[in-house]
């Protein structure tokens, strides 16, 4: 699900689930040295909320399960949690819900589902059902759920040092759009619009400031890294202005739709689509098997100087021979 979170199906575990969760925490701490929290619920949304409680309320010792609460106790806990903590409720949606008088998780739990569906759509209606213990999402996200959530894909990072030259900015956006295209293919989508942006450092007001973005409509939907990189490069060239120290750039892919569901083009033959798909599959497979950026576009640069600083990064014990952990013994 995420780089620092995962969902587990505990169905069939005969022992006390809370005790089992404590054992998991202990083993992860012992083997990896990482502190963790565990939330247990009958739905993904309840499990996420339980994890929030386990983190914030220390007396639960890192594990919380809704099964250890009766209905009144559960409602009291939910009434004390801001509605913005619900999985899938972002800042804008939170403001809209507050306008309807819903400020706590408990308010959303008892909201009228027909009203929620009419005003906010089926996704939030599912969330209400999940808050009431009705599981609407499977352990593994289906393509349908992915398509519902992934309306856009963003890839951006701050630079490790100020960037002045167009060539370096072009390398950065090609690198970012390459990663975004990988995510696009992973969820089986094409995009029809591409946005490119760059800006200076807003926390350095004594330096000249500049920020600009450009939206590029695509003639046909695509997931081809080469096509997206070509448009991203053209976009950064269009909005670039010399004389500024740029701190960040990024790309956003939006207007996403399922791959293959696109209006045909009189000038694009099917074999071109087929070759593009085969090439991207090979590219993704090699990068998966041999490591990220094993096969990449030359336009992304070989040894870029603009990358984010990583002086505090842990060694790559499992992927780099020169960073293997060393064990010394006295002779």
Buried (B, 14 or more C-beta within 10 A) or exposed (E): EEEEEEBEEEEEEEEEBBEBBBEBBEEBEEEEEEEBBBBBBBBBBBBBBBBBBBBEEEEBEBBBBBEBBEEEEBBEBBEEBEBBBBBBBEEEBBEEBBEBEBBBBBBBBEBEEEEBBEBBEEBBBBBBBBBBBEBBBEEEBEEEBBBBEBEEBBBBBBBBEBBEEBEBBBBBBBBBBBBBBBBBBEBEBBBBBBBBBBBBBEEEEEBEEBBBBBEBEBEBBBBBBBBBBBBBBBBBBEBBEEEBBBBBBBBBBBBBEBBEEBEEEEEBEEEEBEEBBEBBEEBBEEBEEEEEEEBBBEBBBEEBEBBEEEEEEEEEEEEEEEEEEEEEEEE
